[in-house]
Amino acid sequence: MTLENVGLLLLKIVDVMIIWLVLYYILKNLRNNVRMLLLFKGIAFIVLLKVVGDLLNLVATSYLIDYIIMWGPLALIIIFQPEIRNVLEQIGRSQLLGRHKTLTVDERENLVYEIGQAVGSLQKTTTGALIVVERDVSLAEYINRSKKIYADISSDLLVSIFFTDSPLHDGGLIIRGDKIISAGAVFPTSDNLRISKRLGTRHRAALGIAEETDCIAIIVSEETGRISVAVDSELKYNLTLEDLKMLLLEELRPKKIVEEILDDEEKEDGEKNEIDL
């Protein structure tokens, strides 16, 4: 094998790796974004119609699909510009490029403690609140349209922001790392028909942002003081403070550490099974 052949082989490997990387980010975003999933299904349906039209020689259908394919990319860019931007932000601002500060164990525990203290106080006074913790997917779009704060995490500050007479209490508060980045943020509301109609705007906004990104959205009901959390496109109702803290500690734990813990548990289970045998 010559050096030229080795070079061509390496180029092919790089080519395949780039394609797989693009597919990985697309599939990862599809998992966290309901609207992008609907877009993907729509494209798959159009391609299926094109194949069926060609096989059955459906002239009118094939002509219409060809027209859609010709102008479709331009229409998709215009109509789904926010979703496409989110995908590009996720690729360009992922942790692989060092966008986020990696919290130490103490910083992570302090973050959970301060949030827990604030939520406990808000629950006792039945003060409504929406606290959003940013993770891999950037919330810059919502931060830019809200009131910038950039302060160290503090339960007293969290409570004061959601005080009834505060001008920022109606919006959402965004946390990045161990800093309060902004308050008064407005999030898209979810149109999920499975959630109860009795839930207010905060719950729907929390689920809406959790459907579009991988953030953790914490809600304190203004009517009942009950705690709910929206994460991974799901809404978890009526959590206790201990449930909230455990969930935050689990969700904020670095993914590599989680994988190592799971691997260790699997090894321990395997060793126990071997001993039993």
LOKOLNU-151114 format. One line per field, with one value per residue: residue number from 1; residue in one letter; x, y, z negated of N, C-alpha, C in turn. Coordinates in pm, whole numbers. Last residue first. Layout:
# LOKOLNU-151114
mikol	[NUM,...] .
vogu	[a,...] .
npx	[X,...] .
npy	[Y,...] .
npz	[Z,...] .
capx	[X,...] .
capy	[Y,...] .
capz	[Z,...] .
cpx	[X,...] .
cpy	[Y,...] .
cpz	[Z,...] .
This chain:
# LOKOLNU-151114
mikol	[277,276,275,274,273,272,271,270,269,268,267,266,265,264,263,262,261,260,259,258,257,256,255,254,253,252,251,250,249,248,247,246,245,244,243,242,241,240,239,238,237,236,235,234,233,232,231,230,229,228,227,226,225,224,223,222,221,220,219,218,217,216,215,214,213,212,211,210,209,208,207,206,205,204,203,202,201,200,199,198,197,196,195,194,193,192,191,190,189,188,187,186,185,184,183,182,181,180,179,178,177,176,175,174,173,172,171,170,169,168,167,166,165,164,163,162,161,160,159,158,157,156,155,154,153,152,151,150,149,148,147,146,145,144,143,142,141,140,139,138,137,136,135,134,133,132,131,130,129,128,127,126,125,124,123,122,121,120,119,118,117,116,115,114,113,112,111,110,109,108,107,106,105,104,103,102,101,100,99,98,97,96,95,94,93,92,91,90,89,88,87,86,85,84,83,82,81,80,79,78,77,76,75,74,73,72,71,70,69,68,67,66,65,64,63,62,61,60,59,58,57,56,55,54,53,52,51,50,49,48,47,46,45,44,43,42,41,40,39,38,37,36,35,34,33,32,31,30,29,28,27,26,25,24,23,22,21,20,19,18,17,16,15,14,13,12,11,10,9,8,7,6,5,4,3,2,1] .
vogu	[l,d,i,e,n,k,e,g,d,e,k,e,e,d,d,l,i,e,e,v,i,k,k,p,r,l,e,e,l,l,l,m,k,l,d,e,l,t,l,n,y,k,l,e,s,d,v,a,v,s,i,r,g,t,e,e,s,v,i,i,a,i,c,d,t,e,e,a,i,g,l,a,a,r,h,r,t,g,l,r,k,s,i,r,l,n,d,s,t,p,f,v,a,g,a,s,i,i,k,d,g,r,i,i,l,g,g,d,h,l,p,s,d,t,f,f,i,s,v,l,l,d,s,s,i,d,a,y,i,k,k,s,r,n,i,y,e,a,l,s,v,d,r,e,v,v,i,l,a,g,t,t,t,k,q,l,s,g,v,a,q,g,i,e,y,v,l,n,e,r,e,d,v,t,l,t,k,h,r,g,l,l,q,s,r,g,i,q,e,l,v,n,r,i,e,p,q,f,i,i,i,l,a,l,p,g,w,m,i,i,y,d,i,l,y,s,t,a,v,l,n,l,l,d,g,v,v,k,l,l,v,i,f,a,i,g,k,f,l,l,l,m,r,v,n,n,r,l,n,k,l,i,y,y,l,v,l,w,i,i,m,v,d,v,i,k,l,l,l,l,g,v,n,e,l,t,m] .
npx	[-2333,-2275,-2051,-2169,-2336,-2146,-2030,-2249,-2284,-2041,-2077,-2295,-2176,-1985,-2156,-2276,-2050,-1983,-2210,-2183,-1948,-2032,-2223,-2227,-2539,-2785,-2960,-2902,-2957,-3229,-3344,-3286,-3436,-3700,-3734,-3719,-3951,-4171,-4377,-4604,-4504,-4304,-4325,-4082,-3863,-3653,-3849,-4005,-4144,-4319,-4465,-4734,-4870,-5120,-5088,-4838,-4609,-4293,-4089,-3795,-3648,-3350,-3291,-3264,-3536,-3807,-3921,-3863,-4017,-4274,-4274,-4274,-4513,-4693,-4644,-4711,-4985,-5133,-5351,-5592,-5556,-5270,-5124,-5171,-5128,-4886,-4790,-4607,-4484,-4153,-4071,-3910,-3744,-3693,-3333,-3005,-2809,-2668,-2426,-2310,-2448,-2707,-3049,-3312,-3655,-3942,-4178,-4296,-4105,-3992,-4079,-4212,-4424,-4375,-4052,-3864,-3634,-3615,-3543,-3287,-3153,-3158,-3008,-2785,-2516,-2389,-2522,-2645,-2860,-3063,-3388,-3417,-3323,-3098,-3209,-3317,-3086,-2931,-2941,-2792,-2776,-2674,-2843,-2989,-3268,-3516,-3791,-4063,-4318,-4548,-4569,-4654,-4484,-4369,-4244,-4039,-3879,-3815,-3674,-3448,-3337,-3287,-3096,-2894,-2844,-2759,-2523,-2379,-2336,-2173,-1954,-1863,-1793,-1765,-1886,-1742,-1885,-1937,-1786,-1597,-1656,-1809,-2041,-2141,-2182,-2220,-2436,-2629,-2656,-2770,-3015,-3122,-3155,-3362,-3565,-3590,-3659,-3863,-3922,-3674,-3586,-3805,-3792,-3551,-3615,-3841,-3814,-3778,-3967,-4198,-4160,-4171,-4436,-4569,-4482,-4583,-4860,-4887,-4795,-4713,-4579,-4525,-4265,-4297,-4470,-4311,-4106,-4256,-4360,-4116,-4048,-4260,-4206,-3961,-4047,-4213,-4031,-3879,-4073,-4117,-3865,-3866,-4062,-3943,-3630,-3466,-3428,-3322,-3064,-2962,-2984,-2795,-2560,-2533,-2507,-2254,-2101,-2128,-1993,-1735,-1669,-1650,-1423,-1226,-1214,-1124,-871,-750,-739,-566,-329,-285,-232,5,179,65,85] .
npy	[-1759,-1549,-1443,-1352,-1157,-978,-898,-767,-559,-425,-351,-179,20,115,220,423,581,655,804,1017,1129,1218,1414,1568,1636,1745,1535,1478,1718,1747,1528,1594,1833,1737,1563,1749,1897,1698,1768,1796,1651,1697,1687,1651,1724,1720,1871,2067,2022,2177,2224,2432,2658,2714,2946,2953,2687,2693,2502,2477,2319,2255,2213,2137,2280,2252,2147,2336,2545,2428,2384,2654,2743,2590,2688,2961,2962,2674,2394,2295,2122,1907,1776,1688,1870,2113,2354,2564,2891,3024,3270,3555,3662,3783,3767,3608,3454,3354,3092,2846,2776,2997,3047,3273,3310,3441,3693,3811,3954,4194,4392,4278,4220,3944,3815,3709,3834,3736,3468,3504,3627,3420,3222,3285,3281,3597,3744,3862,4011,4145,4073,3942,3880,3729,3495,3378,3314,3164,2912,2623,2301,2195,2399,2635,2630,2851,2903,3075,3115,3254,3187,3070,3072,2821,2838,3016,2861,2647,2782,2861,2614,2504,2684,2630,2353,2353,2504,2340,2122,2246,2321,2066,1952,2216,2266,2394,2644,2602,2588,2403,2251,2058,2175,2382,2577,2472,2294,2463,2648,2486,2430,2688,2750,2577,2693,2953,2885,2760,2934,2968,2708,2605,2748,2650,2372,2380,2415,2147,2001,2104,2013,1739,1718,1781,1572,1351,1401,1387,1119,839,589,439,528,805,809,685,880,1102,1015,998,1269,1359,1221,1333,1594,1543,1444,1677,1840,1699,1738,2010,2018,1886,1817,1617,1450,1622,1655,1403,1400,1604,1504,1271,1373,1494,1265,1122,1300,1289,1020,1010,1176,1035,811,931,1017,770,675,860,800,540,586,731,548,213,-120] .
npz	[-4159,-4327,-4199,-3964,-4068,-4165,-3923,-3808,-3985,-3942,-3674,-3701,-3857,-3676,-3479,-3627,-3674,-3412,-3342,-3523,-3429,-3181,-3247,-3568,-3720,-3698,-3752,-4025,-4152,-4081,-4218,-4483,-4506,-4462,-4678,-4884,-4837,-4627,-4342,-4158,-3837,-3562,-3222,-2960,-2807,-2994,-3247,-3479,-3798,-4072,-4387,-4506,-4567,-4459,-4300,-4192,-4203,-4078,-3864,-3677,-3410,-3261,-2901,-2639,-2440,-2375,-2602,-2790,-2702,-2757,-3029,-3108,-2996,-3143,-3400,-3366,-3300,-3472,-3450,-3372,-3168,-3188,-2886,-2630,-2435,-2413,-2350,-2574,-2507,-2515,-2770,-2875,-3174,-3415,-3436,-3408,-3550,-3832,-3819,-3786,-3478,-3459,-3498,-3460,-3534,-3362,-3486,-3709,-3853,-3796,-3967,-4277,-4438,-4501,-4436,-4275,-4370,-4630,-4586,-4473,-4684,-4873,-4746,-4486,-4260,-4155,-3854,-3602,-3470,-3214,-3126,-2786,-2540,-2585,-2689,-2465,-2320,-2497,-2589,-2436,-2567,-2813,-3035,-3264,-3455,-3549,-3748,-3827,-4078,-4315,-4652,-4897,-5105,-5080,-4828,-4873,-5046,-4874,-4672,-4822,-4894,-4637,-4540,-4728,-4676,-4410,-4443,-4616,-4448,-4256,-4411,-4493,-4246,-3998,-3668,-3391,-3198,-2849,-2615,-2506,-2295,-2407,-2479,-2197,-2011,-1757,-1797,-1906,-1703,-1506,-1632,-1653,-1383,-1323,-1480,-1360,-1082,-946,-731,-594,-546,-406,-167,-65,-35,157,423,507,371,492,753,709,623,864,1030,893,923,1203,1256,1121,1141,927,866,830,608,412,390,305,60,-81,-93,-253,-493,-569,-621,-844,-1030,-1070,-1189,-1426,-1539,-1580,-1779,-1996,-2085,-2173,-1955,-1767,-1865,-1808,-1530,-1471,-1580,-1418,-1161,-1192,-1242,-1004,-832,-945,-901,-623,-590,-727,-558,-324,-408,-455,-192,-74,-220,-136,135,109,0,96,0] .
capx	[-2318,-2394,-2037,-2068,-2396,-2237,-1947,-2191,-2393,-2071,-1967,-2309,-2288,-1941,-2065,-2359,-2123,-1889,-2180,-2301,-1951,-1925,-2265,-2167,-2415,-2671,-2961,-2888,-2824,-3129,-3355,-3232,-3291,-3641,-3742,-3616,-3821,-4128,-4254,-4616,-4591,-4317,-4358,-4182,-3997,-3660,-3717,-4011,-4020,-4315,-4342,-4678,-4736,-5111,-5216,-4883,-4743,-4367,-4207,-3857,-3737,-3434,-3282,-3243,-3397,-3716,-3939,-3805,-3873,-4238,-4275,-4168,-4387,-4687,-4624,-4576,-4886,-5123,-5218,-5591,-5599,-5400,-5114,-5180,-5267,-4908,-4926,-4628,-4572,-4268,-4049,-4038,-3740,-3796,-3468,-3107,-2775,-2799,-2460,-2350,-2341,-2604,-2923,-3221,-3518,-3859,-4100,-4382,-4156,-3944,-4118,-4094,-4413,-4494,-4143,-4001,-3672,-3647,-3672,-3392,-3173,-3220,-3150,-2819,-2641,-2369,-2487,-2511,-2826,-2937,-3308,-3458,-3450,-3082,-3130,-3409,-3196,-2891,-3063,-2786,-2835,-2594,-2747,-2936,-3124,-3467,-3644,-4015,-4181,-4520,-4524,-4728,-4562,-4437,-4355,-4147,-3937,-3884,-3802,-3537,-3376,-3379,-3225,-2951,-2884,-2882,-2628,-2420,-2416,-2301,-2033,-1907,-1896,-1709,-1899,-1772,-1794,-1984,-1873,-1571,-1577,-1684,-1939,-2147,-2163,-2114,-2310,-2588,-2604,-2637,-2924,-3094,-3058,-3232,-3521,-3552,-3534,-3807,-4026,-3752,-3496,-3771,-3908,-3563,-3507,-3855,-3824,-3698,-3826,-4177,-4170,-4049,-4328,-4590,-4454,-4438,-4800,-4923,-4734,-4814,-4588,-4658,-4290,-4210,-4510,-4436,-4074,-4176,-4451,-4196,-3960,-4245,-4332,-3966,-3951,-4268,-4137,-3814,-4011,-4227,-3910,-3771,-4087,-4062,-3706,-3499,-3473,-3456,-3157,-2961,-3064,-2934,-2616,-2541,-2625,-2371,-2107,-2182,-2134,-1807,-1681,-1756,-1549,-1266,-1252,-1256,-971,-772,-815,-704,-390,-310,-350,-110,139,146,0] .
capy	[-1881,-1631,-1500,-1457,-1272,-1044,-970,-883,-656,-481,-441,-299,-56,54,110,314,525,577,682,931,1073,1119,1290,1553,1561,1836,1593,1375,1658,1843,1538,1471,1834,1839,1512,1646,1963,1752,1716,1777,1729,1616,1770,1596,1732,1619,1828,2026,2036,2092,2228,2302,2646,2606,2917,3072,2734,2698,2587,2455,2430,2210,2281,2034,2268,2309,2076,2202,2560,2474,2268,2564,2802,2572,2547,2922,3001,2811,2449,2377,2257,1952,1838,1590,1851,1972,2324,2435,2801,2978,3144,3505,3598,3841,3746,3707,3532,3399,3234,2884,2741,2932,3019,3180,3340,3331,3621,3739,3828,4080,4404,4292,4358,3986,3886,3662,3855,3878,3500,3434,3701,3550,3199,3314,3219,3467,3750,3804,4024,4084,4167,3958,3955,3858,3583,3428,3383,3301,2991,2763,2387,2195,2289,2602,2602,2766,2905,2989,3130,3190,3287,3051,3195,2855,2744,3054,2988,2623,2717,2960,2710,2438,2671,2765,2400,2281,2548,2473,2103,2187,2424,2165,1889,2117,2289,2268,2615,2603,2704,2471,2371,2015,2167,2264,2617,2570,2247,2344,2691,2543,2321,2613,2826,2557,2557,2938,2953,2695,2896,3083,2802,2551,2765,2792,2416,2341,2536,2255,1974,2124,2157,1799,1688,1864,1711,1365,1395,1510,1237,941,680,421,386,756,871,622,742,1109,1046,877,1175,1410,1197,1189,1570,1603,1357,1558,1880,1714,1602,1955,2084,1829,1924,1722,1391,1570,1768,1450,1306,1615,1628,1261,1293,1576,1371,1065,1268,1417,1070,934,1208,1168,794,866,1115,862,602,851,933,565,507,794,662,334,0] .
capz	[-4083,-4354,-4333,-3956,-4001,-4260,-4021,-3743,-3970,-4075,-3710,-3620,-3912,-3802,-3445,-3575,-3788,-3490,-3269,-3529,-3564,-3188,-3181,-3436,-3728,-3680,-3618,-3922,-4166,-4035,-4072,-4426,-4523,-4375,-4540,-4874,-4828,-4755,-4401,-4303,-3926,-3683,-3338,-3051,-2746,-2887,-3201,-3339,-3719,-3953,-4307,-4469,-4621,-4559,-4364,-4264,-4170,-4204,-3879,-3808,-3446,-3372,-3031,-2741,-2483,-2275,-2476,-2809,-2690,-2623,-2940,-3151,-2950,-2998,-3371,-3408,-3199,-3426,-3469,-3493,-3131,-3240,-3018,-2738,-2476,-2443,-2301,-2510,-2582,-2436,-2700,-2824,-3042,-3329,-3490,-3374,-3429,-3785,-3814,-3922,-3570,-3377,-3567,-3394,-3573,-3406,-3386,-3613,-3910,-3719,-3826,-4190,-4389,-4425,-4528,-4255,-4230,-4609,-4649,-4399,-4559,-4905,-4771,-4624,-4303,-4220,-3997,-3621,-3612,-3254,-3205,-2926,-2545,-2517,-2776,-2568,-2253,-2466,-2606,-2478,-2464,-2690,-3028,-3131,-3462,-3441,-3748,-3718,-4029,-4188,-4554,-4770,-5085,-5205,-4849,-4781,-5092,-5000,-4638,-4761,-4997,-4730,-4471,-4718,-4809,-4446,-4351,-4662,-4569,-4217,-4342,-4593,-4329,-4090,-3811,-3457,-3307,-2986,-2639,-2632,-2266,-2344,-2582,-2282,-2150,-1777,-1740,-1982,-1832,-1482,-1597,-1774,-1462,-1257,-1508,-1502,-1116,-1064,-827,-637,-613,-539,-254,-94,-124,18,342,567,344,348,729,765,527,745,1067,909,790,1131,1318,1094,1256,985,888,938,734,456,429,427,171,-57,-21,-117,-422,-539,-511,-723,-982,-1015,-1063,-1330,-1509,-1484,-1651,-1934,-2022,-2269,-2080,-1746,-1874,-1946,-1609,-1427,-1635,-1564,-1194,-1159,-1342,-1128,-810,-941,-1038,-690,-524,-775,-698,-324,-365,-568,-292,-26,-228,-277,98,173,-82,109,0] .
cpx	[-2215,-2386,-2155,-2048,-2296,-2300,-2036,-2109,-2340,-2180,-1993,-2200,-2309,-2052,-2019,-2273,-2208,-1957,-2084,-2274,-2068,-1925,-2159,-2196,-2358,-2537,-2839,-2875,-2799,-2988,-3248,-3234,-3226,-3489,-3674,-3614,-3708,-3993,-4232,-4493,-4564,-4390,-4384,-4203,-4106,-3800,-3736,-3870,-4046,-4185,-4354,-4558,-4669,-4974,-5202,-5012,-4783,-4503,-4261,-3972,-3813,-3517,-3367,-3234,-3386,-3569,-3840,-3821,-3802,-4088,-4234,-4159,-4269,-4559,-4611,-4548,-4746,-5012,-5208,-5456,-5597,-5429,-5249,-5173,-5281,-5048,-4957,-4773,-4596,-4352,-4171,-4009,-3878,-3798,-3568,-3241,-2877,-2773,-2605,-2381,-2386,-2485,-2829,-3090,-3426,-3719,-4022,-4302,-4240,-4010,-4077,-4138,-4291,-4482,-4255,-4099,-3818,-3691,-3712,-3530,-3283,-3248,-3224,-2969,-2664,-2503,-2465,-2463,-2680,-2909,-3183,-3365,-3499,-3208,-3119,-3337,-3292,-3004,-3037,-2925,-2844,-2644,-2671,-2839,-3076,-3315,-3595,-3864,-4154,-4379,-4486,-4699,-4649,-4527,-4436,-4268,-4055,-3951,-3882,-3674,-3475,-3428,-3328,-3087,-2954,-2934,-2761,-2532,-2464,-2392,-2170,-1994,-1951,-1823,-1831,-1772,-1837,-1870,-1911,-1659,-1560,-1594,-1805,-2033,-2172,-2085,-2196,-2455,-2554,-2574,-2783,-2998,-3022,-3123,-3383,-3498,-3496,-3673,-3968,-3849,-3574,-3682,-3879,-3679,-3516,-3744,-3832,-3696,-3738,-4031,-4143,-4046,-4196,-4476,-4465,-4400,-4649,-4856,-4760,-4757,-4704,-4682,-4423,-4239,-4428,-4481,-4198,-4145,-4378,-4294,-4035,-4157,-4323,-4093,-3955,-4178,-4198,-3918,-3949,-4175,-4025,-3809,-3992,-4086,-3823,-3592,-3523,-3513,-3300,-3059,-3072,-3025,-2761,-2605,-2644,-2500,-2230,-2196,-2199,-1957,-1757,-1778,-1665,-1401,-1300,-1307,-1112,-878,-848,-793,-535,-379,-388,-239,16,96,89] .
cpy	[-1972,-1764,-1591,-1523,-1387,-1168,-1043,-967,-785,-585,-507,-401,-185,-31,38,194,407,510,594,798,978,1050,1181,1417,1545,1764,1682,1436,1554,1785,1632,1475,1711,1837,1608,1584,1861,1821,1775,1711,1699,1701,1680,1689,1668,1608,1717,1993,1987,2119,2131,2318,2514,2596,2817,3047,2853,2760,2577,2553,2395,2329,2211,2094,2156,2289,2124,2117,2426,2486,2307,2442,2713,2632,2523,2776,2956,2834,2586,2443,2352,2096,1899,1653,1757,1952,2176,2420,2674,2881,3106,3383,3545,3783,3816,3671,3642,3495,3254,3033,2766,2903,2948,3170,3233,3378,3506,3656,3748,3949,4284,4301,4381,4126,3950,3721,3816,3907,3645,3470,3637,3629,3330,3295,3243,3413,3608,3823,3983,4112,4097,4056,3976,3944,3722,3522,3447,3381,3139,2827,2530,2294,2297,2485,2557,2754,2805,3006,3034,3216,3215,3162,3189,2977,2781,2965,3030,2749,2688,2901,2812,2532,2609,2762,2536,2329,2484,2528,2237,2168,2370,2273,1988,2057,2178,2289,2483,2582,2715,2590,2457,2134,2121,2264,2500,2604,2342,2290,2572,2591,2373,2498,2753,2631,2529,2799,2939,2756,2844,3045,2921,2646,2716,2818,2564,2390,2507,2378,2087,2104,2189,1949,1747,1843,1803,1508,1417,1514,1363,1076,779,512,362,610,822,678,672,969,1049,898,1047,1317,1243,1156,1423,1580,1410,1462,1760,1753,1605,1813,2033,1889,1866,1829,1497,1512,1722,1565,1349,1527,1647,1386,1282,1502,1460,1170,1214,1393,1202,986,1139,1207,926,848,1057,967,691,780,933,700,529,721,731,444,125] .
cpz	[-4148,-4281,-4367,-4091,-3991,-4199,-4122,-3838,-3908,-4068,-3844,-3653,-3835,-3863,-3571,-3539,-3742,-3608,-3347,-3461,-3579,-3323,-3191,-3376,-3588,-3688,-3592,-3783,-4058,-4043,-4016,-4274,-4462,-4384,-4444,-4735,-4814,-4736,-4540,-4366,-4074,-3788,-3457,-3169,-2831,-2830,-3098,-3293,-3577,-3879,-4191,-4375,-4587,-4626,-4479,-4341,-4257,-4173,-4021,-3826,-3573,-3417,-3136,-2882,-2587,-2310,-2370,-2684,-2710,-2605,-2799,-3061,-2988,-2939,-3221,-3372,-3236,-3324,-3405,-3517,-3252,-3200,-3057,-2876,-2594,-2500,-2320,-2464,-2502,-2518,-2618,-2737,-3004,-3190,-3399,-3439,-3401,-3670,-3772,-3932,-3712,-3468,-3469,-3472,-3516,-3440,-3447,-3513,-3811,-3761,-3741,-4044,-4300,-4366,-4447,-4356,-4207,-4467,-4622,-4454,-4476,-4778,-4801,-4643,-4451,-4268,-4048,-3765,-3636,-3403,-3257,-2998,-2688,-2524,-2716,-2666,-2354,-2402,-2574,-2487,-2514,-2585,-2895,-3139,-3325,-3450,-3644,-3708,-3915,-4140,-4425,-4670,-4960,-5187,-4973,-4798,-5005,-5054,-4765,-4732,-4942,-4838,-4563,-4647,-4801,-4581,-4388,-4574,-4625,-4338,-4303,-4529,-4431,-4171,-3890,-3607,-3371,-3084,-2786,-2660,-2391,-2315,-2524,-2381,-2246,-1920,-1773,-1931,-1913,-1612,-1578,-1748,-1590,-1334,-1446,-1534,-1263,-1105,-958,-750,-669,-616,-395,-190,-162,-74,192,476,396,313,582,740,577,644,946,943,798,994,1237,1137,1241,1105,961,971,851,590,483,478,305,59,13,-34,-277,-460,-469,-603,-852,-958,-994,-1192,-1408,-1445,-1543,-1795,-1945,-2213,-2177,-1874,-1854,-1964,-1755,-1512,-1594,-1623,-1345,-1196,-1319,-1237,-936,-923,-1043,-832,-594,-718,-757,-467,-367,-534,-412,-126,-184,-297,-49,137,-25,16,0] .
